[in-house]
Amino acid sequence: MPHSLSHVVSSGRTQEIIDPFTGEPMAAMPVSTADDVRAAHERARAAQEAWAALPAAERARPFLRLHDAILDRRAEILDIVQHETGKARRHAFEEVLDVAGCALYYARRAAGLLAPKARKGIFPVATRVVELRHPKGVVALISPWNYPLSLGVSDVVPALLAGNAVVHKPDTQTSQSTLWTIDLLVELGMPREIWQVVLGEPADISDALMDGADYVAFTGSTKAGRKIAEEAAKRLIGCSLELGGKNPMIVLDDADLDVAAQGAIRACFTNAGQLCISIERLYVHESIFDAFADRLVRQVEAMKLGAGRDWSVQMGSLTSKRQLDGVVAHVTEAVDKGAKVLAGGRARPDLGPLFYEPTVLTGVTDDMALCRNETFGPVVSLYPYTTEEEVVALANDTIYGLNASVWTGDPARGRALAARVKAGTVNINEGYGAAYASYDAPMGGMKASGLGRRHGVEGLLKFTEVQNIATQASWLGFDPPMGMPYEKYADVLAGLLKTMKKLRLK
């Protein structure tokens, strides 16, 4: 067994995974049982105390090293990610950049974020308050197949830096990138036992995964996220959930149409649309609708599709037959009900078993599944609009609120409109990258798109328990001094509090 596969806690059963580019078997991955998951939790808990006892700056060292190491060894991990997912090499490279940038951000800041913080006490001088941050303990982390490197590693890193151990369940199909990263981090000085990996179907191992956890972080579908939130509530543990999206892009009448059309290519078709923050609804002002549609269609029709390591390929394959079937079903139903295909609209078995053309539709209506349900494929619908009020209402007319995009020649105008869109991140003149890659700012969803945030201060502190330690001076307590009647004490205290307000001492 290759060394990396030994990281999976398994009793020996395996599951075959398939190369999306070819449809051929790629590897046999170990699969975990519920007992294996319980054993992983025991190992993680046994290792966590010593890990948490290390100074935060010492815990950060392997992750500081990870930044350069993963960039230097990018060819290895790019090959793995591509053959796990079927994505184009340039899109796999975005995952490498994400892990490098996110690891560096938190490794540099963890010690400061976790350091004790002095807070104002009720009485100046007499009350001293310190806020402490303690690790949760063992974090259960469930990451999806579409961005296996980014959405696994970039959540594990802050959880570990906060002093936790992690029991991680990546998707079995795309778990090799996780195992490769663990190998690399162990080489860089990370203790092996603090990051445990289990694989398997949720029906078989999810109860055991939740039972042993002190906190749960999940990225995936809204349906699954609701179930995890329910189970976390039953156990009175915290959770963070990044869930689905039906993300809008708004092109205002003053936008540069060539730039906006090129931006839509990235926004809609990165990773063949299998991106939770991908654009699936594209609203274009009626005065420029035809001109924009012509430019977009020309660029879509010119896109280069293909498998393998060619950096010029603009879009790769879908990852699974299930995803392909879902895309085909959405487009077929929409066309049958009257939608018009402007570009694409076909599977491409000549390129590989799971390829589907980048597709642009108009005439999509509410009675079509494509209109409101997340497609999670290379399909976007174009809609004209008349006023800003109308387009804001259209953009917000969804159960989701993950990401949005606004294109305009006037950034101030774009920011004002963006503030009215109910989405956790809104990008001006970019589809998703500006907000997502700005690690100092939080990223996550509103409404049915999730709970909590990754990135920013919250992306690390959510993995901690906060403790308030307050020291009160013995000469000033909360009882009347020297036998003072309580009514008199109440008058004195009320006066004192009003004086403190005037002096801005509270």
BANU-859461 format. One record per residue (C-alpha): x, y, z. Coordinates in steps of 0.25 Angstrom, whole numbers, plus 2048, in hexadecimal, padded with zeros to 3 digits. Layout:
<atoms>
XYZ ...
</atoms>
This chain:
<atoms>
800800800 80680E7FC 809816808 7FE820806 7F3816806 7F8811814 7F281F819 7E4819817 7DF813824 7D980681E 7D77F7821 7DA7F3813 7CE7F580A 7D17FD7FD 7C98057F3 7CE8077E4 7CE8157DF 7CD8197D1 7D68237C8 7CB82D7C3 7D482F7B6 7D38217B2 7C98197BA 7D480F7BE 7D780B7CC 7E18137D3 7E380E7E1 7DD8057EC 7DB80E7F8 7DA809806 7CC80A80C 7C880C81A 7BE806823 7B780D82F 7C1806838 7CC80B830 7C6819832 7C5817841 7D4813841 7D881F839 7D1828843 7D982184E 7E6823847 7E3832845 7DE834853 7EB82D858 7F4836850 7EC843852 7F0847860 7FF84785D 7FD84F850 7F5859857 7FF85B862 809860857 80A86F855 80287384A 80F878843 81586B843 80886483E 80986E832 81686A82D 81285E824 80886781E 81187281B 81A868814 80E86380C 80C86F804 81986E7FD 81985F7FD 80C85D7F6 8108677EC 81D8617E9 8178537E8 80B8587E0 80D84E7D4 80A8427DD 7FE8477E4 7F884D7D7 7F983F7D0 7F18397DC 7E78447DD 7E48437CE 7E38347CD 7DA8347DA 7D083F7D5 7D28407C5 7D484F7C6 7DD8577BD 7EB8597C2 7EA8687C4 7DE8657CD 7E685B7D5 7F08667D6 7E686F7DD 7E58657E8 7F48657EA 7F48747EB 7E98737F5 7EF86A7FE 7FC8717FE 7F687F800 7EC87A80B 7F7872813 80087E813 7F5888817 7F287F824 80087B827 804889828 7F888E830 7F4882839 7FD886845 7F7894845 7E9890843 7EA88584E 7F288E858 7EA892865 7E389F863 7E08AA86E 7D28AE86E 7CB8BA875 7C68B6883 7B98BB88A 7C18C4893 7CE8CB88E 7DA8C6895 7D28BE89F 7CE8B4894 7D88AD88C 7D38A4880 7DB89B877 7D589386B 7DB886869 7DA87D85C 7DA86E85E 7D9863853 7CC85C852 7D384F853 7D1845847 7CB84C83A 7C3843830 7C5848822 7BE844816 7C3849809 7BD8477FB 7C28417EE 7C284E7E5 7CE8557EC 7D484A7F4 7E18527F7 7DB85F7F9 7CF85C801 7D6851809 7E485780D 7DF86580E 7D6862819 7DF858820 7EA862821 7E386C82A 7DD861832 7EA85B835 7F1868838 7E686B842 7EB85F84A 7E1855846 7E3847840 7DB844833 7D383782E 7D183A820 7C8833816 7CB838808 7C38327FC 7C98247F9 7CA8287EA 7D38337ED 7DA82F7FA 7E882D7F4 7EB83C7F4 7E883D803 7F2831805 7FD8377FD 7FC844805 7FC83C812 80983680D 80F84380A 80B84A817 81183E81F 81E840817 81D84F81B 81C84C82A 80D84A82D 80A83E837 80383382F 7F8830839 7F183D83A 7EB83C82C 7E382F82B 7DD82B81E 7D082281C 7C981E80F 7BC81880C 7AD81B809 7A6824813 79B81A816 7A681181B 7AF81A823 7A8828825 7A2824833 7B0820838 7B682C832 7AD835839 7AC82E846 7BB830849 7BC83E845 7BC84B84D 7BA853840 7B6850832 7BA858825 7B3854818 7B385880A 7A9852801 79A8527FD 79085A804 78884D806 79384680D 797853815 78985381B 78B845820 798848826 79385582D 78784D833 791842838 79B84D83E 78F853845 78B84684B 799845851 79A854855 7A785584C 7AA861843 7AB85F834 7AE867828 7A886481A 7AB86980C 7A0864803 79A8667F6 7988727ED 7918777E1 79A8837DF 79688F7D7 79F8987CE 79A8A67CB 79F8AE7BF 79B8BD7C0 7998C57B4 7A78CC7B5 7AF8C07B6 7BA8BD7AC 7B48B17A4 7C08AA7A0 7C68AA7AE 7B98A67B4 7B789A7A9 7C58967AC 7C38967BB 7B688E7B9 7BE8837B3 7C68827C0 7BA8847C9 7B187A7C2 7BA86F7BD 7C686D7C6 7C785F7CA 7BB85C7C0 7B28647C9 7B485A7D5 7B78667DF 7AE86A7EA 7B08797E7 7AF8777D8 7A68807D0 7998797CB 7908857C9 7958917C0 78C89E7C0 7908A87B5 78A8B67B3 7808B57A7 7878C07A0 7948B879F 78E8AA79F 78F8A6791 79D8AC790 7A28A579C 79C898798 7A389878B 7B089A791 7AE88F79C 7A9885792 7B5888789 7BF886795 7B8879799 7B887378C 7C787678B 7CA86F798 7D4864798 7CF85779F 7D884B7A2 7DF8427AC 7ED8417B1 7F884B7B4 7F68557A9 7F68637B0 7EE8697A4 7E28607A7 7D786A7AC 7CD85F7B1 7CF8517B5 7C58457B8 7BA8437C2 7BE83B7CE 7B38307CE 7A88297C6 79E82F7D0 7A383D7CD 7A283B7BE 7948357C0 78F8417C8 79584B7BE 78E8437B2 7818437BA 7818517BD 7848567AE 77B84C7A8 76F84F7B0 77185E7AE 77285D79F 76685479E 75E85F7A6 76386A79C 77186F7A0 77A872795 78986D794 792878790 79F870792 7A2862796 79785979B 79E84B798 7A684079E 7B383E798 7B782F799 7C183178E 7CA839798 7C782F7A4 7BB8287AB 7B78347B4 7B98407AB 7AE84A7A9 7AF8577A0 7AF8647A7 7A08687A5 7998767A4 7898767A4 77F8817A3 7708807A6 7718787B3 76587A7BB 7608767C9 75A8697C5 7678637C1 77085D7CC 77C8647C5 7768727CA 7778707D9 77E8637DC 78D8627DD 79285C7D0 7A185A7D4 7A68597C6 7AA8627BA 79D8687B8 7988777B9 78B87D7B6 78A88C7B0 77F8957B5 77D8A47B0 7788AE7BB 7748BD7BA 7778C47C7 7818C27D3 7758C07DC 7708B47D3 77E8AE7D2 7808AE7E1 7728A87E4 77689D7D9 78389A7DF 77D8997ED 7728907E8 7788837ED 77987B7F9 78887C7F8 7928877FB 7A18827F9 7A788B7EF 7A48967E4 7AB89E7DA 7A98AC7D5 7AF8B27C8 7B08C17C6 7B98CC7C1 7B68D47CE 7BB8CC7DB 7B48D57E4 7A78D27DD 7AA8C37DE 7AD8C37ED 7A08CA7F0 7988C07E8 7A08B47EE 79C8B87FC 78E8B67F8 7908A87F3 78E89D7FE 79A8957FC 7A6892805 7B08977FB 7AE8A07EF 7B98A37E5 7BA8B07DD 7C08AD7CF 7C489F7D2 7BC8927D4 7C188C7E1 7D088D7E3 7D189B7E8 7C88987F4 7CC88A7F6 7DB88C7F6 7DB8987FF 7DE88F80B 7DD89B815 7CE89C813 7C4892816 7BD88980C 7B088180D 7A188180A 79488780E 78788180E 787872809 796874805 79B871813 79F875821 7AC87B826 7B887F81E 7C687A819 7D1884817 7D489181F 7D489182E 7C888882F 7CE87D827 7D787A832 7D087E83F 7C487683B 7CC86A83F 7CE86F84D 7C787185A 7C787F860 7C988086F 7C788D877 7D088E884 7CC89A88C 7D489E899 7CD8A78A2 7D58B08AC 7D28AC8BB 7D08BB8BF 7C48BD8B5 7BA8B28B5 7AB8B08B0 7A58B18BE 7A28BE8C6 7AF8C28CD 7B08C38DD 7A28C08E0 79C8CB8D6 78D8C98D4 78A8C28C7 7818CE8C2 78C8D88C5 7968CE8BE 78D8CE8B2 78D8DD8B1 79C8DE8B2 79E8D38A8 7948DA89E 79B8E789F 7A98E189D 7A48DA891 79F8E788B 7AC8EE88E 7B38E3887 7AB8E587B 7AE8F487B 7BD8F187C 7BC8E6871 7C18DC87B 7B68D2876 
</atoms>
